[in-house]
């Protein structure tokens, strides 16, 4: 009996390999198309940090101090002063034209206030529509302004007879030391790419399952498919899912090796938990795809449902917006997606350095998705897929 089952599933796998090999696009959906998209995502964010983001400068003071501030701003790695605007209206025009994402206004009397020992203000206007641009630019502008301010204050105290160490202590009696953990360089490569590639992977997994099973229903080739499997739905489904399981599990491992070894984002926590999480993610979405086609029995409807579930999944995964800050309904939907649980596991283990036991709940949840969705999908197909009424639908 064991040999018969193995032969049935193996025969279905061989049949599936022949079909995929004969179709350029089906083969591409399991191989080069996902890999090309992963590479494109990495290339977009491979720089890690946004550098030389354009800003404008409005210098109404035209003094040595204002020119020094402008030079320091331009020398900051994240800022490029691309225009010297005559006034705020001209600078606003540059923002609306997307030629700049913010501007610094140095008012008249800036140097005089500094030399007179009075507080001098510099105004920073930025386009809040682009939060990633604004965050990096604001940080650099504040750093430059604080550095110039500290230099002026320390120089004034030194002129009054304070030594360098004493002047520094008087100027900043309480110091805050900020330490960035787990992503020390605030790299977008580790923040976004490590999360976006699994997000794309889950889309391809579901589409592959829905397409491969849905075509059997659409083309009314279910009898031949089942005959190849010896009339057994479990063997038919096992043989059908073996190829996407192998293809996407291999892609998941390549993803891990590329970033952990070649790119140097070494796994700080449990490698075993991360590998298990990746494989369970693939299995979970194999189950989701099987459930969708089992419920709809229609290739078109199942693909539409797959797009609805997988395409916006990243937005609910807690990477761009905190999961705990979401409304209850959105948070419940996020918890109903396998991707959310995998990315929580990945963030703990890859850069966070958590031991394997911190991912047990997430791994069990992913296993539950795989078994629950896959088992229900198989049950629905075995009960409804034998009927000729289910065949021939688009």
Beta strands, then each sheet from edge to edge (+ up, - down):
strand 1: 53-59
strand 2: 79-85
strand 3: 102-106
strand 4: 122-126
sheet 1: 2+ 1+ 3+ 4-
end
